[in-house]
Structure formats: C-alpha cells, structure tokens
C-alpha cells in the first residue's frame, strides 16, 4: 500500500510538472499601459515599457498582448497632428506582428474637437474606444496587468 501511494504521488508529480511546463509554454501574457499626460518623455517611456515587455517574452518564446490606452492630455500621443512619437508607433506596430494595440479615448477626442473647433485625426495604428478609463477597466477585468508609468 505504501508503495502504491508513493508511485501514485510520483506519477501525480510528473503529471503536474508536465502540465505546468505546458501551461508556461502556452501561457499568454497581457498588459495594459495607460498614458494620460501630454509629455513626450512619458510617451517614450510608455513605448519603452512596451518594447521591453515584447522583447522579454519574445526571448522566452511566450505570447504577450499589449494595449496602450490614451486619454485626457495623453491622447496627443495618438493624434496624427500632435504626436511626437507617431513614427515610432508605426515602426513598433509593424514590427510586433499585432501584439501591440493602441486605443484612443473618444470622450477625450470629442472634447478636444469641441474645444479646438475642428475634427481630430487619430493615427491609423490606433482604434477609437468609447472611453479610455472604461477600456482600462475592461482589460483589467479580462486579466490584463495594469501599468501606469
């Protein structure tokens, strides 16, 4: 009986180890990074954070999905007419094979359009979401890790 229990535990341990290894290889990491300030240094920090995450998990051959959500003054990061980092965003979007997404807050966009008196164009790499804050919440509820540089 003692031998049977020992063999069962060893078999269970091997099974758990194999399952754990398979899970870690197939695990999918998710992070949402918020930008809410019109600061080129902060925008570059956000992109550096994303680049570092992509590099880290890429080196480990693990999947990662990143979404950068811009709202408030941070929407300037995704505006075609004001973004100091739009060329860098374009390069990252092309290099990351759709592992990075950019979300622009429509509430902020509409407020800026009203204040400035003209339509605002968002860079083509970004999608417009109804609310940036709500988008962050939705992603966190889906298990995304949250980063605010």
C-alpha positions as CSV (number, residue, x, y, z in Angstrom):
1,X,0.0,0.0,0.0
2,X,2.8,2.4,0.9
3,X,4.5,1.7,-2.4
4,X,1.2,2.3,-4.3
5,X,0.7,5.7,-2.6
6,X,4.3,6.6,-3.3
7,X,4.0,5.6,-7.0
8,X,0.8,7.5,-7.3
9,X,2.3,10.6,-5.8
10,X,5.3,10.4,-8.1
11,X,3.0,9.9,-11.1
12,X,0.9,12.8,-10.0
13,X,4.0,14.9,-9.5
14,X,5.3,14.1,-13.0
15,X,1.8,14.9,-14.4
16,X,1.7,18.2,-12.6
17,X,5.2,19.1,-13.7
18,X,4.3,18.3,-17.3
19,X,1.1,20.3,-17.1
20,X,2.9,23.2,-15.5
21,X,5.5,23.2,-18.2
22,X,2.9,23.0,-20.9
23,X,1.0,25.9,-19.3
24,X,4.0,28.1,-19.1
25,X,4.9,27.5,-22.7
26,X,1.3,28.2,-23.8
27,X,0.6,31.0,-21.3
28,X,-0.4,34.3,-22.8
29,X,0.6,37.4,-21.0
30,X,-1.5,40.6,-21.2
31,X,-0.7,44.2,-20.2
32,X,-2.5,47.5,-20.5
33,X,-0.4,50.6,-20.3
34,X,-2.1,53.9,-19.6
35,X,-1.0,57.3,-20.9
36,X,-2.9,60.4,-19.7
37,X,-0.3,63.2,-19.9
38,X,0.9,65.2,-22.9
39,X,4.6,64.6,-22.1
40,X,6.9,63.4,-24.9
41,X,9.3,61.8,-22.3
42,X,6.4,59.9,-20.7
43,X,5.1,58.8,-24.2
44,X,8.6,57.5,-24.9
45,X,8.7,55.7,-21.5
46,X,5.3,54.0,-22.3
47,X,6.8,52.8,-25.7
48,X,10.0,51.7,-24.0
49,X,8.0,49.7,-21.4
50,X,6.0,48.1,-24.3
51,X,9.2,47.3,-26.2
52,X,10.8,45.8,-23.1
53,X,7.8,43.6,-22.5
54,X,7.7,42.4,-26.1
55,X,11.5,41.7,-26.0
56,X,11.3,39.8,-22.7
57,X,8.5,37.5,-23.7
58,X,9.8,37.2,-27.3
59,X,13.1,35.9,-26.0
60,X,11.2,33.4,-23.9
61,X,9.1,32.3,-26.9
62,X,6.0,33.3,-25.0
63,X,3.0,35.2,-26.3
64,X,2.2,38.7,-25.0
65,X,-0.5,41.1,-25.9
66,X,-0.1,44.8,-25.1
67,X,-2.6,47.6,-25.3
68,X,-1.7,51.2,-24.8
69,X,-4.7,53.3,-23.8
70,X,-4.5,57.1,-24.3
71,X,-7.0,59.5,-22.8
72,X,-7.1,63.1,-21.4
73,X,-4.0,65.0,-22.4
74,X,-2.3,61.7,-23.2
75,X,-4.5,61.4,-26.4
76,X,-1.9,63.7,-28.0
77,X,0.2,60.6,-28.3
78,X,-2.2,59.1,-30.8
79,X,-3.2,62.3,-32.6
80,X,-1.9,62.5,-36.2
81,X,-1.3,66.2,-35.9
82,X,0.4,66.3,-32.4
83,X,2.0,63.0,-31.7
84,X,5.8,63.4,-31.2
85,X,6.1,59.6,-31.3
86,X,3.9,58.6,-34.3
87,X,6.8,57.3,-36.4
88,X,8.0,55.2,-33.5
89,X,4.4,53.8,-33.0
90,X,4.2,53.0,-36.7
91,X,7.5,51.1,-36.5
92,X,6.5,49.2,-33.4
93,X,3.1,48.3,-34.8
94,X,4.7,46.9,-37.9
95,X,7.5,45.0,-36.0
96,X,5.3,43.5,-33.3
97,X,3.0,41.5,-35.6
98,X,-0.2,42.7,-34.0
99,X,1.0,42.0,-30.4
100,X,0.5,45.7,-29.6
101,X,-2.6,47.7,-29.9
102,X,-3.3,51.4,-29.3
103,X,-6.7,52.7,-28.1
104,X,-7.8,56.4,-28.3
105,X,-10.5,57.7,-26.0
106,X,-13.4,59.0,-27.9
107,X,-14.7,61.1,-24.9
108,X,-11.4,62.9,-25.0
109,X,-11.3,63.2,-28.8
110,X,-14.8,64.8,-28.8
111,X,-13.9,67.2,-26.0
112,X,-10.8,68.3,-27.9
113,X,-12.7,68.7,-31.1
114,X,-15.3,70.9,-29.4
115,X,-12.6,73.0,-27.7
116,X,-10.4,73.3,-30.8
117,X,-13.3,73.7,-33.3
118,X,-12.2,71.1,-35.8
119,X,-12.1,67.3,-36.4
120,X,-9.1,65.5,-35.0
121,X,-7.5,62.6,-36.9
122,X,-6.1,59.7,-34.9
123,X,-3.1,57.8,-36.2
124,X,-4.0,54.7,-38.3
125,X,-2.4,52.3,-35.8
126,X,-4.9,53.2,-33.2
127,X,-8.5,52.3,-32.7
128,X,-11.1,54.6,-31.1
129,X,-12.8,53.3,-27.9
130,X,-15.8,55.0,-26.3
131,X,-13.9,55.7,-23.0
132,X,-10.3,55.3,-22.2
133,X,-10.9,54.7,-18.5
134,X,-13.6,52.1,-19.2
135,X,-11.3,50.4,-21.7
136,X,-8.6,50.1,-19.0
137,X,-11.2,48.7,-16.6
138,X,-12.4,46.2,-19.2
139,X,-8.9,44.9,-19.9
140,X,-8.2,44.6,-16.2
141,X,-11.4,42.6,-15.8
142,X,-10.1,40.3,-18.6
143,X,-7.0,39.6,-16.6
144,X,-4.6,42.2,-18.1
145,X,-1.9,43.5,-15.8
146,X,-2.0,47.3,-15.4
147,X,0.9,49.7,-15.8
148,X,1.0,53.4,-15.4
149,X,4.5,54.8,-16.0
